[in-house]
Amino acid sequence: MPIQLNAPWTTATYVSFDTETTGAYPLESEVCEVAAVKWKDGKVVDEFQSLACISKPMSTFIIGIHGITNEMCEGAPPMGEIIKKFHAFIQDSVLVAHHAPFDLGFLALEMERAGMKLPDNPVICSSLLSRKVFPDFPNHKLQTLIPLLGIQQGTAHRALDDSRACLQVAIKCMEKLGPETPLQKVLETQGHKLYWKNYSMNDLRQHDVFGLLVDAIETGKTVEIGYRGTSADHKRPVKPQGIVRNPDGDYLVGYCEREKRSKRYYLNRIASVSQLLV
């Protein structure tokens, strides 16, 4: 059944989801766990969770964040298999995630790798929505919102428990807006339109300039980029580390060989990318 944007938000089916990853950026890192919780008619009706097989060992630092070890991922299904089940699970649902652009970036890449069409489901970011609905809270991290909103605490930074908490945050926000509030108004309240298509990596691959950045990340090579600064264009050698597709502006994170530090380079200011260097 098509999602009715003009109907009260209470009439929709919601899927709250979360990923745990081996690092900060798609292409450079992988999904090691994905989970989702489905809510309909005022209650949770289904759940989905799976660890994923990874191709490279995780660092001690990353393991310390979510507690998923390399051994736990051994023998887990490949993401190509998991993503198809996830895609089926989210059908006809409004999607919810905390800091949704992060998860959308990783999952959109996996869908494209599996040859799947990106969904067109509406997406709610519970972080963005909570900022608008509860502006006086000290911050809007998930672990801060859980006690402030009286939500049951699970295991932090594990995908299923974070999906459950994220769902409850979104519901608390929508309840504050009122039960008769149309879903369209909820989406407008969060302040950003989040579309899966805006997280496509295939679109970047086909771009004359940005496609070279994607290739450099996948091959671990350094490129020379022409970057439009505040007063002039500058060329600099950069080792691309990741591309972040963000509603406030897509950007490249790369290690600047000249300044010996990682920096952020907004894609709309990258004028050129040279042939790959050694």
N, C-alpha and C positions, 0 to 999 in steps of 0.2 A: 504494500500500500504506500503510495507517495506520501512524503512528509508534508504536512499542512502547516506552512509557516504562519498563517494568519489565525490558526486555532490556538487556544490556551496551551501553554507549555506542558501542562499536566497530561495532555492527550497524546504526547509523543513517546516513542520508545528511545531510550538513551543507552549508549555503550560508552562506558568510561574505560580508558586504556592507558597502559604505561609500558615503557621499555626500560631495560637496563642494558648498558652497552660497555664495550671494552675501551672506550675513549670518548673524546668530546665531539668528534666530527664524523659525518658519513664519509664514505670512500676510504678514509684513513683508519676507521674503526668499524666494529661490527655490533650487531644486536646479540646479546647473550641470553636475554629473557624477554618474553612479551606476555602480557596478561590483559584480560578485559573482563568487565562486569556489565551485565545487561539488566536494565531497570525498566519495568513496564507496569502500569496501573498501580503505582505506589509501592512496588516491592521489587527486590532483586529476583530475577527469574532464571538466570543462567550465568555461568562463569567460564572463562577460558584462560589457560596458563600453560606455558611450555618454556623450558630452557632450550637453548639452541647450540648446536655445534659451532665452534669457532676455529678459524684457521691458524691463528697465532696466539701464543700464551698471553694472558693478561698480566700487567704489572702488579706488584704488591700494593701500590698506591690505589689502583682501581679496585682491586679485590677488597681493600679496606673500606671503600665507599659502600658497596652493595653486599659484600659478604659472599658473593658467588665465586667459587674457586674454579680453576682450570679443570680439576678433576670432576667437578659437578657437571661440566659441559661435555665431558667425554661420553660418547654414545648417545648424546641428545640428537634429535632430528635436525636436518639442515634447515636454514631459514627459508629456502625455496619451497619446502614442504609446509612449514609453519605458516608462511604468509598467505598461502592459498586458503588455509582453514580460517585464519584471521579475517580475510576478505569476505568469506562466506558468513562469518559470525556477525559482522557489522552491517549487513544488508538492512535497508529501510530504517536505519537508526540515526539519531543525532549523536555525534561523537563528542566526547569530552576528554580532555587531558590537561594536566597541570604543566604550564610552560609548553603548550601544545606544539609550537614550531620545532622544538627539539625532536619530539617523537615523530612528527610528520616528516621531517627531513630524512630520518633513518628508514621509516617504513615505506615512504614513497620510493626511495631507492630500491628497496627489496622488491616491491611490486613491479617496478620497471625491469629489474633483473629477471623476474619470473615471467616477463612478457605480458603482464596484466595491465589493464586500463586503470588509471587512477580513479578513486571514488569521487563522487560529487556530493557526498553527504555534508550537511552543515556541520561546522566544527565550533565547539565552545571551548575556550581556554579558561579553566577555573581560576587561574592566577589573574588574568586580565579582568575577568568578571568580578572577582572578589575585591580588586582594587577600586572598582567603581561603586560596588554595593557597600563595602565596609572600608571607606577611605581613611578612617581614623585608626585602624589597626597598625601596630608598629612596623610590621612588614607582612608580605603576603606569600611567604614560603609555605609549603604544604605542612611542614612540621610545626610551624607557628600557628597556622589556622586550625589544626586539629584540636588542641585544647581550648582555644578561644571560642570555637563553635560547638564544643561539647561532643566531638566525634570520637568514637572508640579508636584507640591507638593500636595499630598492628605493628608489623616489623618494618621499620623505615627503610626505604630504598630497596624493597623487594616489590616486584611488579604487581603482584596480585593485591597485596595489602595497600599499596599506594593507589591502585585503581579503585579499590573500595573507598578509600579516604577521599580521593578526588571526586568521586561520584557524590558523596555526601556534602562536600564543599559546594559543588555546583547546585545541588538541591537546596541547601541552606540559602544560597544567593537568590535562587529563583523564588523560593518561598518569601523572601524579604521583598521581592518585586511584586508579589501578589499572585494568587492562583489563577486569576483570569488574564494575566499578562500574556499577550501573544508571543509565540516562539520568536517571531521576527523582531520584536522589541527586545527580547533577551539578547539576541545576536547583535543588535545595534548597540545595546548598553555596553558590551565589552570593548567597543571602540575600534576594533580591527576586524576586517573580513578575512577569514582564514579559509583558503581554498587549497585542496590537495595539489591542483595543477601548478600552483606557485612554488611547489617544492620539488618539481620535476628536475632530475639531474640529466635526463635525456635532452631536455631543451637546452641546457648549458653545453652539452657535448656537441650539439649542432651549430653552436655559435662560433664564428671565426676566431674570436679572441678567447672567450671563456672555455671553449673546448680544449685549448692548450693547457689551461690551468687544471682542468679535470684530469687530463692525461698526465700532467706532472705530478699530481697527488698520487695517482695510481702507480706510477713508476718510480716515485721517490727522487725525481730530478729537480734541478734548479733552472729557473727561467729568468729572463730579464724583462721587467715590466715597465711600461711607460705610464706614469701615474700623474694625474692632474692635481697639483698641489694648490695651495691658496693663492700663490702668486705666479707659479710657473710649472711647466711639466718637468718631471724628473724621471730618469731611468735608473733602475736599481736592480741588482741581482737578488732574487727572492726564492727561497725554497717553500713552495706552497704546502701547507699542513692541513687545511680544511676549508670548505666553502660552507658558509652558514646562510641559509635562505631565511630571511627575517622580514616581518611586515614593516619594520622601520627602515629597511634597506639591506639588500643582500651584500655580504662582504666575504673577502678572502682573509684567512688567518695564515700568515706566512713568516718565515724566519728571514729577516733582512740581513744578508751577509755583510752589508756595509756597517750597519749599526750593532750587529751581533745581538739581536733580540727579536722576539716575535712581535708582529704588529698587525693591525687591522687595516685592510685596504678595501674600500667600498667599490663594488663592481662597476657602478656607474661613473667612476672616476679612473678606471683602468682603460687607457687609450690603446695600448698595444701590448702584446706578449711576443717576445722574440722566439726564435728557434731554440730548442732545448740546448742548454749548455752541458758541459761535462758534469 
